[in-house]
Amino acid sequence: MKIAISGAIVLFFMTSVCWAQSDEYQMPEDKSKPVITMQSVGGFRMRPKVKPEPMLSIYPDGKVVAGRTWDGIGRAEWKLSYKEIQALLKFCIKENKMLEHTTEGIQKAIKDSGKRVMIADAPSTEIMINTKDKQNTVSVYALQFATRQFSSIKAIGQVAAVEQRLKKIHAMTVVGGPKKMDEIFKAVNAALKEKDKDAPTMDLSNLGYAQKRDNGTVRMSIAKQVKNDTGQMKANYMANVSIPEGKKPEIKANVFRPRER
């Protein structure tokens, strides 16, 4: 009896260990295929001369590519660790259900709400997740507008959360990693403080966009609106950053305040 009980305990322990070790997402067998991609599709815009790449592609070995999405846009690469990829997949799959949501399901939820997205000719945000066992692509028209207009549709909010996370990774790739990003924001905050000693501290959540031009110059837009107790705009803080390849950031900081009536 003691042997049987001990065997059961050992079996239970081994099963638990195996379960803990299997709490990872398996990468696709074809290592040349991305695990995650994000791109903008459609919308009213001129046809580019270059063949557009996804805005962001993340591969099984951790390689990250900020692609050439348009004429004049340059390519940039970075690297994620295995642990970072697993954390990202957990955020996408477990926390935000990106292998469960469907484009058709989101479109139906919007239709059932009785409302429609109040913007014309906008692109759709398309995010693809590709694991060993399953692949899924979700596309949402005018995602940022839809997020505000359909706040009750949980799936749209979850896709938007993933988009924001991927945009941060894209920005890190464009500038060359978190250390360089920290240096940029340190310079931006110093420039804004010179304009206004009460300026808020900017961080990656205030990033509008980051892109690398084909001449190597990186451009960034950073902004934050501060409101008063009644919800009216008190001030709008903005910084446009240009970083020529191999040189220090050039920052144009501005503070806009509404005129007093």
Secondary structure as GFF3:
##gff-version 3
##sequence-region A 1 261
A	DSSP	alpha_helix	2	21	.	.	.	ID=ss1
A	DSSP	beta_strand	36	41	.	.	.	ID=ss2
A	DSSP	beta_strand	56	58	.	.	.	ID=ss3
A	DSSP	beta_strand	63	66	.	.	.	ID=ss4
A	DSSP	beta_strand	76	79	.	.	.	ID=ss5
A	DSSP	alpha_helix	82	89	.	.	.	ID=ss6
A	DSSP	pi_helix	90	95	.	.	.	ID=ss7
A	DSSP	alpha_helix	103	112	.	.	.	ID=ss8
A	DSSP	beta_strand	124	130	.	.	.	ID=ss9
A	DSSP	beta_strand	135	141	.	.	.	ID=ss10
A	DSSP	alpha_helix	143	149	.	.	.	ID=ss11
A	DSSP	alpha_helix	154	175	.	.	.	ID=ss12
A	DSSP	alpha_helix	178	195	.	.	.	ID=ss13
A	DSSP	three_ten_helix	204	206	.	.	.	ID=ss14
A	DSSP	beta_strand	207	212	.	.	.	ID=ss15
A	DSSP	beta_strand	218	227	.	.	.	ID=ss16
A	DSSP	beta_strand	233	243	.	.	.	ID=ss17
A	DSSP	beta_strand	250	256	.	.	.	ID=ss18
###
